[in-house]
């Protein structure tokens, strides 16, 4: 296996594992927020605000995985 192939494979593994957790987290956050809104429609505003903040933190981890993958691809 050539060094170029190893570099491409490591970048692919880094991004695939790195976005798996945030993807699951965003799905769980949205599901739980919709259930909470269904149970208590009057609390829609605070639930939606907290949902978007939580999604932003989860997506931040995905962006870190993307940066690491790009570093593996172009710098190393």
C-alpha positions in Angstrom: 0.0 0.0 0.0 1.4 3.3 -1.0 1.8 6.3 1.4 -0.8 8.2 -0.7 -3.3 5.5 -0.3 -2.7 5.3 3.5 -3.2 9.0 3.7 -6.5 8.9 1.8 -7.7 6.0 3.9 -6.8 7.6 7.2 -8.6 10.8 6.2 -11.7 8.8 5.2 -11.7 6.9 8.5 -11.2 10.1 10.5 -14.2 11.9 8.9 -16.5 8.9 8.9 -15.9 8.1 12.6 -15.8 11.8 13.5 -19.3 12.6 12.1 -21.0 9.4 13.3 -21.4 10.7 16.9 -22.7 14.2 16.0 -25.1 12.6 13.4 -26.6 10.4 16.1 -26.7 13.2 18.6 -28.6 15.6 16.3 -31.2 12.9 15.6 -31.7 12.2 19.3 -31.9 15.9 20.1 -34.5 16.5 17.5 -36.5 13.5 18.5 -36.5 14.4 22.2 -37.4 18.0 21.4 -40.3 17.0 19.3 -41.6 14.7 22.0 -41.2 17.4 24.6 -43.1 19.9 22.4 -45.8 17.3 21.9 -46.2 16.8 25.6 -46.1 20.5 26.5 -46.8 22.8 23.5 -46.6 25.9 25.7 -42.9 25.4 26.3 -42.1 25.4 22.6 -39.9 28.5 22.6 -37.4 27.5 25.3 -37.3 23.9 24.0 -36.6 25.1 20.5 -33.9 27.5 21.7 -32.2 24.8 23.7 -32.5 22.4 20.8 -30.7 24.7 18.4 -27.9 25.4 21.0 -27.4 21.7 21.5 -27.3 21.0 17.8 -24.7 23.7 17.3 -22.5 22.1 19.9 -22.9 18.6 18.3 -22.2 20.0 14.9 -19.0 21.7 16.2 -17.6 18.2 16.9 -18.3 17.3 13.2 -16.5 20.4 12.1 -13.5 19.4 14.2 -13.5 16.0 12.5 -13.6 17.7 9.1 -10.6 19.9 10.0 -8.6 16.9 11.2 -9.5 15.0 8.1 -8.4 17.9 5.9 -5.1 18.2 7.9 -4.5 14.5 7.3 -5.2 14.9 3.6 -3.2 18.0 2.8 -0.6 18.6 5.5 0.7 15.2 6.5 
